[in-house]
Amino acid sequence: MVSGDLKLALTIPRGSLTEQKFSPIVLGCVLNNRNVYTRLKATECPDATMVDNNPLILERGEGSYVWDLDGKKYIDLCAGFGSLALGHNHKRLKKILENSTLYQGMGDVYASRSKLECLETLKSFLPEDFTHGAFAVTGSQAVELALKTACLYTGGSGVISFTEGYHGLDLGLLPITGREDFRAPFKGLLAKEIVEHVPYNSSNEKLEAALSALKRREVKPACVIAEPILGRGGMILPEEGFLERLSSFCKKNGILLILDEILTGLGRIGTYTSSHEISCDIICLGKILGGGFPISSCFAKKDIMKSWDLGQVESLHTGTFFGHPLMCELSKETLLEIKENSLAEKAKQLGEFLEKSLKEKLSHSKKIKDIRIRGLMGAIEFKEDGLAAKAMFSLRENGLILIPSGKEARTLSMTPALNISKDTLEEAISILTQTLLETL
Ligand SMILES: Cc1ncc(COP(=O)(O)O)c(C=O)c1O
């Protein structure tokens, strides 16, 4: 997921290590990081795994620890890009996997008990007026569902999104990503005229100008899509009052506010959803929702979701794996574990501890520009481009997994499991601070 950022930082073209010839079946060969990576590179699309001079192949995980194929142990502060809410191999989810009686269902045709239970459980995490939702598989699909919903409800198609925002890379979403490097190779396939990008924390004047630009092109505006904190953009925080201002702007102009909480939602930043504080119309959730398994959701207020009721016989938006019974079961258990163990509140407390510790130990460093922590979502921003990618490799050597974020790979991002223990977090802080101070 960070491969584009790393490519930029390391300036190694993808595919440059892929030309080695070998036999796919090596009898008697003991698998290790190096030989599995080499075989992977000879078989896989060059874009699918980052180029790595010292490859790491994940083999097994337990809680907040993972082991690679060479047997080396790491603390995992990335936790499946923030999706492993309960860490690796949690016993509650293992039990579901062992006892499941229905692996696959029939999507929009015949529902399952677990779909209903998951939907109701998720609803209990949201404000009361978010009454109706649907499931998809990936975060990107939840955002596509949200955009289609906004289109149906408003009759418009114009979207205002943020230059540094990230909502996924599916074709329908590429026009709303602010990153030109993600869009450029596919330009011919994209309906760019429906989108206006503005910088995060923009003034009302800039937002008004974006609205006018859409109207000038005769595109009826439908929505603004915003992350409560920009994650992949480098953990950029909203300025005081910005999200409230955005909400008023949408209301005033009769368009919807979609909050993309795929990364920030369900406990990550110490709250279940930012929609308790920010009045919005549609919420997208993913990552933590599945506890490491692929499931996402889009929830809206009843009158908004009702706009899907077009009297059609066949579902207009479905997929083979939407509302997958096993994923729903795993998701429900993940949500219940979060609620029963107050993991959102714990994330808030651990985040305060993380922030205090990192600031105490690192604030004096001349290489570091800022440290931003909200719950268990954290970032260390460096002053120079590429330093976060360099740090990632040094940290890995010392047994800690973290990834860069932001286009220039200036920011090291942290999204550990919500149930990480204080001892493990302390161990991670110690490796992190020592490594950064010694190697940068
Ligand atoms: C805010 C946000 N929205 C959407 C997505 C896309 O989710 P997925 O990669 O599951 O499609 C991401 C992924 O990182 C995200 O952070």
The ligand as an SDF file (V2000), in Angstrom:
LIG
                    3D

 16 16  0  0  0  0  0  0  0  0999 V2000
   -9.2330    6.7100    4.2550 C   0  0  0  0  0  0  0  0  0  0  0  0
   -9.1710    5.5260    3.3350 C   0  0  0  0  0  0  0  0  0  0  0  0
  -10.1670    5.3210    2.4690 N   0  0  0  0  0  0  0  0  0  0  0  0
  -10.1720    4.2700    1.6280 C   0  0  0  0  0  0  0  0  0  0  0  0
   -9.1280    3.3800    1.6070 C   0  0  0  0  0  0  0  0  0  0  0  0
   -9.1330    2.2380    0.6420 C   0  0  0  0  0  0  0  0  0  0  0  0
   -9.3300    1.0510    1.3130 O   0  0  0  0  0  0  0  0  0  0  0  0
   -8.9250   -0.3440    0.6130 P   0  0  0  0  0  0  0  0  0  0  0  0
   -7.4580   -0.3300    0.4590 O   0  0  0  0  0  0  0  0  0  0  0  0
   -9.4200   -1.3780    1.5810 O   0  0  0  0  0  0  0  0  0  0  0  0
   -9.6490   -0.3970   -0.6760 O   0  0  0  0  0  0  0  0  0  0  0  0
   -8.0630    3.5630    2.4910 C   0  0  0  0  0  0  0  0  0  0  0  0
   -6.9190    2.6450    2.4790 C   0  0  0  0  0  0  0  0  0  0  0  0
   -5.8850    2.8630    3.0310 O   0  0  0  0  0  0  0  0  0  0  0  0
   -8.0790    4.6550    3.3800 C   0  0  0  0  0  0  0  0  0  0  0  0
   -7.0750    4.8880    4.2430 O   0  0  0  0  0  0  0  0  0  0  0  0
  1  2  1  0
  2  3  1  0
  2 15  2  0
  3  4  2  0
  4  5  1  0
  5  6  1  0
  5 12  2  0
  6  7  1  0
  7  8  1  0
  8  9  2  0
  8 10  1  0
  8 11  1  0
 12 13  1  0
 12 15  1  0
 13 14  2  0
 15 16  1  0
M  END
$$$$
